[in-house]
Amino acid sequence: MAVPPPVLILPFALLLGALALAPVLAPHWWARHYKTVALGLGAVTGAAYIFVLHDFASLGHAAHEYVSFIALVGSLYVIAGGIQLKVPGGARPLANVLFLFAGAVAANLLGTTGAAMLLIRPWLQMNQGRIRAYHIAFFIFLVANVGGCLTPIGDPPLFLGFLQGVPFWWVAQRCWPIWAVGTGLLLAIFLVLDQRAYLRVGTPHPKMGTRAWRLDGVPNLLFLAIVLGALFLDRAPFLREGLMLAAAAASYLSSRKSVHAANEFDFHPIIEVAVLFAGIFATMIPALAWLDHGATRLLGANPPPAVFYWGAGGLSAVLDNAPTYLGFLNALFGVTGIREIGPLLDQKTAQVVAISVGSVFFGAATYIGNGPNFMVKAIAGQCGVPMPSFVGFVFKFSLPFLLPVLLVVWLLFFRD
C-alpha cells in the first residue's frame, strides 16, 4: 500500500468527527445530509487515488472488502427482519438474565445488528410495565456489543479481521475466556439491579402479548444457515457475497408481511449503514497506509497488549469500532514489520486478541460505538422508555457498570 500525502487523511478525520458529533449536535441536519457527507468525502479520496496517485489496487481492495462487509451485515439484517419472537410479559429477573445470555450467544450467529433488531421488541414486551433505561443499557452492552465477540459474524470489526485472513474459529478459541468473564460480570451486575427494582415494583400484569413463547418465520433459519455456510466459500470471487444476497432476497420475498409489520421492518437502517460505511471504507485507505507506515513512532518498537486493548478500545468508544479495529491491526503490521496475517497471529497473538476484544467490548460505551446502539435507543424511545442523552448514557451506565468490567478484563488478561 502506497504512502499517500498526509492531507488525504483529512476526509477520514472529518467523516469520523461527523459520525461522532453530528447525530448529537445536529440530529435533524445529519438525518438529511449524512449521505452527501459520507459519499462526498469518500469521492474526494477515491478521486485522489484514481487521478493523482494512480493507485487502483488499494481502491479495488477496499471495494472488495466493502462489498463483503455489506453483503454479510445486510443479509443478516434482512433475514432477522423475517423472524419474530413472541414472548409473555411479566418477566422475573432470572428470566431476564437468561434472555440476555441467549441474546449474547445469538449475536455470534445473527450478528449484533441482527440479534439486536430481532430481540429488542421481545425484550421490551417481556418487561412491559417496569421497563427502565438500565434494561436498554444492558441490552446494548450484552446483545449489541460484548456478546458478539466469538465469531466473525458477531461484530463488524471481527468480520473485517476475517476478510484480512484471520481464520473463522481463531477468535473463539482465544477469546472465549474473556467473553465468559465479560458476559458473566455484566449479567451479575444486571441481576443485582433488576432484582432490586423487581422487589420495589413487583410483577405488573401484562397489558398485551402472548401467554407463551412463539417463533414465527422459522423458514428463515434455513436462509440464515446459507449465509453462515457462504462464509467459508472464499475461493470464487464474489460467490460468497452472491449467495448471501440471494438468501436475503429469498427471505424478504418469502416472509409474511405480518411478521415484517410486527418487527416494523424497513430498509432505512441498513441503507444508512451501507452509505456511511461506503464513505468509511474509501476515506480510511490513506489513514490505514499511514498507520502502517508510522506505527513504530506512534506505539513504540514493541508495544504490549494493553496498549492495543486500551487504544483500540478507547477509540472504539467514541468512533465506529470497525475502522478502529482495522487501524490498529495495520498499526501492528507496521510495528512488527510482518506482512502476512498467519505469522502475525502466531507471533503476536496477545496483541491481536487485545485489538479484537477492545474493539468489540468498548463499542458498548456510547451510542455511536457500534451500529446497533443507536437503533436500539431509537426503538426504546419510540416505545416510551426515557433514555438518557449521549453524555448521560456514559455517566449513568458506561462509567459505573461497564468500565469496572473492562478494568477486570484488563487485569486478568492484558495487564502483563
N, C-alpha and C positions, 0 to 999 in steps of 0.2 A: 504493500500500500504506500503510495507516494505521500511525502510530507507536504501538505499544502501551505499557502501563506496563512499566518495566524488570523488575518482578518476574516477568513472563511469560517472561523468558529463562531463569529458573531450571530449568524442566523440561528444556530443551535442554542446559544445563550438566550437570545430573545424569545425563542419558542418556549424554552423551559421556564423562563420568567413569566411569560404569558400564562402558561399552564398553572403555575403556582399562584399567581396573583389575580389574574383577570376574573376567574369564577367567583372570587371572594369580593373584590373591589368593584367590579362592574359586571355582574352576572348577566344582565339583560343584553348589554353590548356584546359580551362574549358569545352568548347564545346565537346572536345574529351574524357574527363576523368570524367565528372560530375557523370556518372553512377557508376564508380568504387569508387569514393569518397563517395557518398551518401550511396550506398548499402554496401560498405566495413565498414564504420563506424557504420551503423545500425547492421551489422552482429556481430561486436565486442560486442555491447551492448546486442544483443539477446543471444549470446553465454554465456555471463556472467550471464544473468538471468536464462538460462537453466542449465548450468553446475556448476555454483558457488553458486548462490543464491537459485536455485531450485524454483523460483517464476514464475510458469506458469500462474497464474491468471492475473498478471499485463501484461504479454505479450499477453495473449488472449484478454484482454480488449482493449489494444491498437490496436491489429489486427482488431478487430471488428469495432472500430471507424474508422480505416483507410479505410476499405472496404466500409463503409457507405459514407465516405467523397469522395472517388474517384468515387463511383457509381454516386453520385449527380453531381459533377463537370464534370465528363466525359460525362454523358448523356446530360447535358445542352450544353456542347461544341459541341457535335456531332449534336444535333438537331438544334442548331443555325447555324451550317455549311450548313444545307439544306434549309435555308431561306435566300432569297436575297431581299434586299430593293433597288429599283432603284429610284433615285431622280434627279430632274433637277438641273443644275448648276446655278451660279449667285445668291446665297442666300444673302438676306439682313440681317443686324444684328438682327432684331427682329425674323426673321425666324430661325436664328442660336440659339437664346436663347430658342425658343420653342422646337427645336430639342434636345438641351442639356437637357432641362427639361423632355422631353419624354424619353430620354435615362436614366436619373436618376430614373424615375419611372420604366422603363423596367428592370433595373438592379435588382429590387426586385423580378422579375418573371423569368428572364433568368440567374440570377447570374451576377456578374460584369464581369466574363470572357466571358460568352455567349453574354451579351449585347455589350461588347466592340468589340468582334470579328464580331458581326452582323452589328454594326453601324459605325465602323471606316472607312470603304471604302465609304459608302454613305456620311459620314461627309467630307471626302477629296474631293469627287466628287462635292458636292454642293458648296464647296468653291474654286473650281479649278480656278486658275488664280490669287488668292490673299491669298492662304493658307500660314500661318505663324506658327512659333513654338508655339505661345501662343494659337492658335487653338487646338493644340495637348495637351498642358499642361492642359488646362481647360477641355478637353475631359477626360484626365486621372483623374483630380480632381473629376469630377461630375459623369461620366458614369462608370469608372473603380474602383471608391472607394466610395466617400461620398454618392452617390445615393443609394447604396445597404445596407442602414442602417436600413431598416424597416422589413425585414423578414430573417429567417434563410437561405433562398435560396440566398439572396442578396450577402453576403460576407462570405468567408470561416470561419472567426472567429465565426460568429453568428451561422453557421451550427454546428460547434463544440460545441457551447453552447447548441444548440438544442439536440445534442447527449448526452450531460450531463444531460438533463432533463428540460431545460428552455422551457416553453410552446411556441408553434409556434407564437401566437399573442402577447406574453408578450413584446417583444422588440418594436413592432409597437405602442402598447398602451402607452408606456412610453417614446419612443424616437422620436415620430413624431414631437413634437415642436422643438426639437434640429435639426432634419433633415430639417425641414422647414426653420429654421434660417440659417443653414449652406448652404443649397442649394440656398436659396434666395440671400444671400450675394455674393456667388460665381457667380451666374448668373448676379447680378447687376454689379459686377466688370467687368465681361466679356463683358457686353453690352457697358460699357463705353469704354473699349479698342477697341472693334470691331467697334463701331460707329466712333471713331476717325480714325481708319485705313480705314474704308469704305469711309469716306469723302476725304481721301487723294488719294485712289486708284480708287474708283468708282466700278461699276459692270462690270467685264470683261465678254466678250462674251463667253459663254460655248463652249469648244472645243469638248466635247464628251458628251455622256449620253443621257438620255431620256428627253422629254419635260414635262412629267408628273410623278407623284409618282406611283410606281407599286411594288406590293409584290408578289414574286414568292416563291413557296414552301409552300403554305398555308396548305396542309395536315399535315405538321409538327407541326402545332399548336395543333392538336389532341394528338400527342406524347408528346408535352410539358404538356398538361393537365394531361396525365397519370403520368408523373413524379411528378407533383405537388400533385396529389391525393395520390401517393405512399408514400409521406412524412408522411401521417397520419396513415400508417399501421406499427405499431411498436410492434405488438403482436407476430406474427410468425417470427422466426429467418430467416433473410436474404430474406424474402418475398419482403420487400420494395426495397432492392437493386436489386433483380432479376427482378422486374417489371421495374425499371429504366433502367437497362442494356438491357432488351428486347425492350423497347421503343426506345432506342438509336440505337440498331441493325436494327429495322424495319425502322426507319427514314433513316439511312445510305443506306440501300438496296433499299428503295423506292424513294429516292430523285433523281432528274435528275442530270446527270453528268455535264450538262451545268451550273447548279446552283453551284455545288461544284467547278467547274473550275473558275467561276466568283468570288467566295469567296476565291479562292486559298486555298481551304481546304486540309489539310493533318493532320496526327495524331502526328506529331512530337511535337507540343506544349503540348498536353495532356500527351504524353509519358514522356516528361521531368517533368511535374508536378507530375505524378504518381511516378516516380523514386525518385525525390527529397523528396516528402512527405513520401515515404516509409522509407527513412533514418531519416527524422524528427520525425515521429511518434515513431520509435524504439528508437532513441537516447534520446528523451525527457522524457522517462519514469523515469529515475533516477532524472533528473532535476526537474520534477514535484513533485516527492516524497520529495526532499529536500526543495522545496518552501513550501510545505505543512508543513513540519517539522519545518523549521526555519523562518516562515513568521513573527512571532512576533518580533524576533530580527532584521529583516530587515526593517519592516514597522512600528513598534511600536504596542502598545496594541489596539489602536482604531483609525486607520488612516482615515482621512476624504476622501470624494470622489475625491477631487483634486489630492491627491497622486496617486490614481488609474488612473485618466484621463491623467495626465502628465507622469506617469510611464509607463503605458501600451502604451500610445500614442508615447512617445519618443522612446521606443524600437521598436514599430511597424514601425517607420520611417526608421530605419536602419537595421532591421531584418524583416523576414516574419511575418505578423501580426497574422497568425493563431496560431502558438505555443506561441506567446506572450500573446494572449488572454487566452489560457489555463493556462499559467504560473501564471498570476495574479488572475485568478479565483481560482486556487489551493491555492495561497497565501491568498486569502480572506477566504477560508475554514480553512486554518491553523490559521489565526489571530483570527477568531471568535470561533473556536472550533466546529462549526456547521458541520455536516457530511452529511446532506441531502439538495438537491437543493431547495426544496419547502420552508423550513424555512429560508434558506439564502436569497431567493428572497423577502420574506416578511419582514425580519428584516434589511437587508442591500440593499434595493432597489437602493438607490442612488449610492452605490459603484459598483453594477453590471452594472447599466446604464453607469457609468463613464468608466468602463472597455470596454463595448461594443462600445461606441461612440469613445473613444480614439483609440481603435484598428482599427476601420474602417476609421475614418477621417484622422488619421496620416499616414495611409498606402499610402496616395497620395503624401507624401512629397518627396519621392525619387523613382527612377526606380525600386528599389528592395523591396519597402514596401508592394507590393501586386503583385500577379502573372501576371495580365493582363498588368501592366505598361510597362514591357519590350516588350511584344508582340506589344502593340500599338506603342511604339517608333520604333520598327523594321519595322513595316508596313509603318509608316510615312516616315522613311528613305528610304525605297525601292521606295516610290512614289516621292522622290525628296525633301522632306521637311527637311531643315537643322536643326537638333535637337541638343541642347547643350549636353555637357558631363554630367556625373553623378553630379559633383560638380557644373557645370554651371546651370543645372536644378534647383538645390537647391537655388543658389543665384539669378538666374534670375526670377524664378517663385514662388518657395515654400516660401521663406522668405518674399518677398514683397506682395504676394497676398494670399497665403494660411494661413500663420502664423497669420495675423490680424483676419481672420475668426475664427481660433482656439482660439485666445485670447477672442474674443467676446463670443464664446460659453462657455468658462470657466467663464467669468464674469457673464453671465446670468444664468448659470445652475449649476456650480460646485464650485463657489468661497466660499460658506459657508460650 
